[in-house]
Amino acid sequence: MSTANNPETNFFANWLNTLSHKRIRMLRLLTQITFFLVLNGAFLKLKRMPLPLPVHIPPGSPYAIAWGGFSAIQFILSSGQFPFFALGIFFITGAISGRLFCGWVCPVGFWQDILDFIGSISRIPKFQVTRKTDEGFKEIPMTLAVAAFVWSSWMGISRLKGELVADNAFSRMIFDAVDPAGTLFVTWFYAIFWKIVPGKDSFFSDVGSDLNFVIFNSIVLVAVLIMSLKVPRFYCRYICPTGALLGYCSQASLLTIKRNPLNCEEGCRECERACPMKVPLTEFGLEGISDQACIQCGDCIDKCPEALSFGIRI
């Protein structure tokens, strides 16, 4: 069969041609790959750093060299201390660069972009989430964050009182114990590559030794994988408390994306269709985007460079 008549080959060629015109997307892809390798750099013999970062790194990730900031906050609270340093990193990062780390650095965000790409080349029909539904679901990550903070604080107070002797994932980092990303990058990785069997080996005393619980987490993960193929950045939009916390700190960030309404075609909205987080970009102007969901990915700028650009909020 001629490649010219092969729809799969044509699709891939068209995708490559489209990507070649997306300068920011190409730069972001290279940046994501670099940080994915660096943040999982233990296999490159990089030293581990006791440093919390404003990205999601599931605790127990076999090659991670740094802490995920949200996990660090839970752990510190559950120890009966206040996480001044970890929270400060979120507030400073959010105030300066918004959710740039979500779009350019976070390894779980990179995983979500890969799933979106797989869904696109596989021609899996995308779900069209309505604005009202999207706004409602976007409240879930912050609700999870608050619930995790309350639980961790309670565990910390109980420890200080000497009323708590348990020391496991549920009493230390409750969100991470049920996190789909953790199930994939920690539980499944250990089971598949290192042959550590849930319910049998000692490692799973930290992530839930009950095989039924591991099966439940795996079912949740499969559901998230399917939804991530059909909804761009599903995990980032509707689950990730790390992104929610960073977004809360970033509404008036110094770095922003600005829109010039004079260069916009009335009713176009191509920039909004390109946005993986479905930010209502046309509601903002030269003052800059102030939506908590914006991850500064630049996909909207690639789509409409005449009207949108990175800038400094004044």
Secondary structure as UniProt FT lines:
FT   HELIX           3..5
FT   HELIX           7..20
FT   HELIX           23..39
FT   HELIX           41..44
FT   STRAND          52..53
FT   TURN            59..60
FT   TURN            62..63
FT   STRAND          67..68
FT   HELIX           69..78
FT   TURN            79..80
FT   HELIX           84..97
FT   TURN            98..99
FT   HELIX           100..104
FT   HELIX           107..121
FT   TURN            122..123
FT   HELIX           131..137
FT   TURN            138..139
FT   HELIX           140..160
FT   TURN            161..162
FT   HELIX           169..172
FT   HELIX           174..178
FT   HELIX           180..182
FT   HELIX           183..188
FT   HELIX           189..193
FT   TURN            198..200
FT   HELIX           202..205
FT   TURN            206..207
FT   HELIX           211..230
FT   TURN            232..233
FT   HELIX           234..238
FT   HELIX           241..248
FT   TURN            251..252
FT   STRAND          255..259
FT   HELIX           261..263
FT   TURN            266..267
FT   HELIX           270..274
FT   TURN            276..277
FT   HELIX           281..283
FT   TURN            286..287
FT   TURN            292..293
FT   HELIX           299..303
FT   TURN            305..307
FT   STRAND          308..312
//
